[in-house]
Amino acid sequence: MTTPSPDAPLVFPSVAFRPGLLLSICAALSAVAIAIATWSGNVLVGVFFGIGLLLGLVNALLVHRSVSSITADANPIKRKMALNSATRLLVITAIGLTIAFVFRPPGLGVVFGLAVFQIVLVLCTALPVWKKIRTGDPDGAPIDETGPSIPASLADEMLKD
């Protein structure tokens, strides 16, 4: 197996990215976390959990924006995307760990919020794609009003595995 060149063209599959849905899920999870934390006597853990979810959402929006701008180039380069991702992850991690350290122990809620957001993001993007593959919609049919489509030939290939 060979590793692709860092200067090779960058190709991203279509993904169902719905920031409005992510925002509403994050708001609901934050409200539940704050309610549970208040009930247990440590409201700051819930607040920091919500901040972690918000940091994750900001990261996802920045990823979407950067992928859109980099892939809009005539010849998108993987190195550009890798550098962008590394920088963004470094900044988000530094912010999260700084909050966790300065406001410890309740500040650790930020780290848990970031982790839970990643699970929510994967579910929100993978479930519509999985549903589309299972239903076997014809080529060109959208996932939903705002989402792109997956060709049926790709769905057939994925189902063979």
N, C-alpha and C positions, 0 to 999 in steps of 0.2 A: 504494500500500500504506500502511496506517495502523499506527501503533504503539499497542498496547493501553494502556489507562490503568493507572497504577501501583496504582490502587485496585480494579482488576478482580479477579474471583474467580480464585484460583489452582487450576489443575487439573493433576494429575500422572498420567501413565499408570502402569499396573501394571508393576512391574519385578521381576525375579527377583533378590533380594538375599539372598545366603547367606553370612553372616559366618563360619560354621564352615569352609566351603570356602576362603574368602579367608585365614583364619588358617592353615590347613594349607598352602596354597600359599606364603604368606609365610614360614612356618617352613622349608619345603623350600628356597625360594630363598635364605633367609638362611644355611642350612647349606651350600649349594653355594657361595655367595659367600665365606663364611668359609674353606671348604676351599681354594678357588682363591686367595684372598688369602694364606692361610697358606703355600701351595705357592710363591707368588711372593715371599714374604718380607715382606709387609705386612698382617698380620692385622687391623690397625685399620680398614683400608678395608672389609673384609668386615663387621666389627662395625658400623661406621657405616652401611653399606648396609642391614643388618638393622634398625637404628634408623630409617632412612628409611622402610622398609617398614612398620614399626610405627606411625610417625607417620601414614602414609597410611591404615592400617587404622583408627586412632583417628578420623581425619577422616571416613572413610566411615561409621563407626558414629554419629558426631555428626550427619552429614547425614541418615542414616536416622531418627534420633531427632527431629531438628528438623522434617523433612518430615512425620513422623507426627503430631507435636504441632500443627504449624501447619495441616495439612489437616484435623485433627479439629475445628477451629473451625467454627462454623456458616457463616461467611463468611470464608474464608482470604484474606489480602491479599498480593499480590506484593511489596509494599514490605517487609513483615515478613520474607519469605524472603530478599529481596535484602540487607537489612541483616544478617541472620543469617549469610548466606554470606560477605559481605564481611568481617565480623568474624572468622569462623572461618578464612578463608583468610589474613587478615593475621597472625593468631596462629601458624598452622602455618608460614607462610613465614618469619616472624620467628624461630621456634624453629629451623627448618632452616638458615637462613642464619647464625644465631648459632653454631650447632654447627659449620657449615662454616668460618666465619671463625676461631673460637677454636682449633679442632683442625686447621687447614689443614696440609698438603694432604690427609691421610687423611679429614678431616671432610667433604670433598666427596662421600664415599660416601653421606651423608644425602640430598643433592640427587638423586643417581642412584637411590637407593632410592625416594624419593617419585615420581620419574618412572616407574620400572618399575611401581610399585604402580598408577598410573593406567592403564597398559596392561593389567595383570592385572584390574583392576576392570571395565574396559570389556569385556574378553573374557568374564569370568565373568557379566556381566549380559546381554550381547548374544547370546552363543551359545545359551543356552536359549530366548530369544525367537525368534531366527532359526530354530532347530530346530522350534519350535512352528509358526511361520508356514509352513515348508516341508512339514511333515507334514499341515497342514490339519486339525488336531483340531477337533471340533465345539465350539460355544460351551459354556463352563462346564467344560471339561476342564482340570485344573490342569497346570502345567508340571512340577512334581514335588511331593513331599510338603509342602514349605513354600512353594512359589512360587504366585503368582496365575495367572489364566488370561487369554488374549487371545481376544476374540471372533473367530469365523471371518470375519465381515463385515469386520473390520479387516484381517485377514490377506489377504483377497481384494483389498482396496483397495491394500495395500502391494505385492502381487505384480503389479498392473497397471502400476506405474511402471517 
